[in-house]
């Protein structure tokens, strides 16, 4: 599933939760939050704290595989000169989920 919005994450969490037969309250207890928070997330609340969202996903057994696109070629660079990008010399990823 491609994730593009907070709503997409909410749909993913709800699907993973229901496949495991968990209520919103049960998931909330597992991640030390409230049923209201789970409901907000499942409905796509865009201001949710990322750490809590990642904890919920991990608790539900959702595997996350983030992929960084390849560096643009010099021809691409000229066409997208106004885009911000990560420093080309920084090949290290600071952490792994």
C-alpha positions in Angstrom: 0.0 0.0 0.0 1.4 3.4 -0.9 1.0 6.0 1.8 0.5 9.5 0.7 -1.7 11.1 3.3 -2.5 10.9 7.0 -5.8 9.3 5.9 -3.9 6.5 4.2 -2.1 5.8 7.4 -5.4 5.7 9.2 -6.9 3.3 6.8 -3.8 1.1 7.1 -4.0 1.1 10.9 -7.7 0.3 10.9 -7.2 -2.6 8.5 -4.3 -4.0 10.5 -6.3 -3.6 13.8 -9.4 -5.3 12.5 -7.4 -8.2 10.9 -6.0 -8.8 14.4 -9.5 -8.7 15.9 -8.7 -5.8 18.1 -11.0 -3.0 19.2 -9.9 0.6 19.2 -9.8 0.4 23.0 -7.6 -2.7 22.9 -5.1 -1.1 20.6 -5.1 2.0 22.7 -4.3 0.0 25.8 -1.4 -1.8 23.9 0.2 1.5 22.9 -0.6 3.4 26.2 -3.0 5.9 24.7 -6.8 6.4 24.5 -9.5 5.0 22.2 -10.2 8.6 21.1 -6.6 8.9 19.8 -6.9 5.7 17.9 -10.2 7.0 16.4 -8.5 10.3 15.4 -5.6 8.4 13.7 -7.9 6.0 11.9 -9.8 9.1 10.6 -6.7 10.7 9.3 -5.8 13.3 11.9 -2.8 15.1 10.2 -1.3 16.4 13.4 -0.7 13.1 15.1 2.6 12.6 16.8 4.8 10.4 14.5 6.3 8.4 17.3 2.9 7.3 18.5 1.8 6.4 15.0 5.0 4.4 14.4 4.4 2.6 17.7 0.9 1.7 16.7 2.0 0.4 13.3 4.8 -1.7 14.9 2.5 -3.0 17.6 0.1 -4.2 14.9 2.9 -5.9 13.1 2.9 -3.6 10.1 6.2 -3.9 8.2 7.5 -0.6 6.9 9.9 -0.4 4.0 10.8 3.2 3.1 12.6 3.6 -0.1 14.6 6.7 -1.1 14.5 7.5 -4.8 17.8 7.5 -6.7 19.7 10.7 -6.9 18.7 12.8 -9.9 21.0 12.7 -12.9 22.7 16.0 -14.0 20.1 16.4 -16.7 17.3 16.0 -14.0 19.1 18.4 -11.8 19.0 21.2 -14.3 15.2 20.8 -14.8 14.6 20.7 -11.1 17.0 23.4 -9.9 14.5 24.9 -7.6 13.7 21.7 -5.7 15.2 21.1 -2.2 17.2 17.9 -1.8 19.4 16.0 0.6 23.1 16.8 0.3 24.5 14.4 -2.3 27.5 13.7 0.0 25.3 12.4 2.8 24.9 8.7 1.9 24.2 7.5 5.5 20.7 7.0 6.8 20.6 8.1 10.4 18.4 5.3 11.6 16.5 2.2 10.6 13.0 1.2 11.6 
